[in-house]
Amino acid sequence: NVRYYNRVLTAADITQLYEEGRPQPIRHFALEADAQDKSGNAKHGSISGSPAGVLAIVNQGMKFAHTDDGISLNNEPRLETVTAAAFVRVDTDAKTSATQTIVSAWETEQNYGLWVVRDAQGNNRITARFRKRSDSTHLFPEQAVTSTSVLKPGVFHHAALTYDGAVLRLLINGQEEAAQNLEGNEALTPETTATNLLIGKAGNTDTALV
């Protein structure tokens, strides 16, 4: 269940989102065996690979267990302020290096994203990143923060990133766990090139992301 917004949700909003599934986003992928946008804006995605339908925290979800499993949505606008949120579950506790995409507008014109990453001890955590501009000829602001919580295998966690124009925040299960001011020249004109949105891309087959 993946949602994102072209505005910043407050901590109270994200608690409500975690507990009740509101407020309404500009994109909402319930992942109920399809890539349909449930927000009412009809920005549907395309499925690649063979993600499997599984029971999830809200109705059905999708299990991304292969490197080509994922959902893509092309030509999305870059966002200057953003909230992206999803329920996520890692099904195994393999201790090999891996990065799993939860939701990412990073593949083409790098903008923002949430990933499951492995720390040096092999624990699964969530990292959020935001970049205001992707331009090799300029100093572009970028920041990354990582959860203090370790993801327990087989347990759903709610992850949300927000960026309000200055501060990147990461919330896990409705609670803020990390925040960081954006580094670099914040006055730099944001890039306006459209980007592609990616959901659920597996880093390898050692873990299955739901």
C-alpha positions, 0 to 999 in steps of 0.5 A: 500500500503505497501513497505519495503527496505533493505536500508535507504531511504533519506528524499528526497527519502521518499518525492518522495515515498509519492508523486510519489510511487518511488523508487522500494522496495524489497517488495511491497504489493499493497493490491489490494484484494490479498497478491501478492508481486509487487516488482518483487521478488515474495515473496507473503504473505498469507491472514488470516481472511476476510479483505475487499477491499476498495478504497484507496489512490492508487487504491484499498486497504484492510480494516483490521477490525477484530482481525484475519484480516492480511497478513503474510509473513514467513521466511523474513531476519532480516534487519540491515538497513531498510525502511518500509513505508505504507499509512494508514487510521483509520476509527473510533475514538474510545477512547478505548485502542488499538494497530493496526499493520501497518507492523511488523517484531516483532512477532517472532524474533523482528526486526522492525515495525510500529503501530497505538497506542492510547495515554493517551488522546485517540488520534491515533498516529503512533509508530516505533520501531527497535531492533537489536537483540532479545536475553535474555542473552545479552543487545540488542539495541532497540528504539521506537519513536512516531509521533507528528501528530494525525491521523484524522479518515477517512484520509490517512497518509503516514508513514515511518520508517528508521534505518541506523545502528544508528538512528531510524527515523519516517516520516509522510507524507514525514516530519520527526517527530521523531528521536532517537539514538539506545540504548544499545550496538550497536556493538553487533552482529545482530541476523540472525534468519529469522523473520515473516512479518505481515501486517494490524493486528487489535488490536480489533474491535473498529477501522478499519485499511486500 
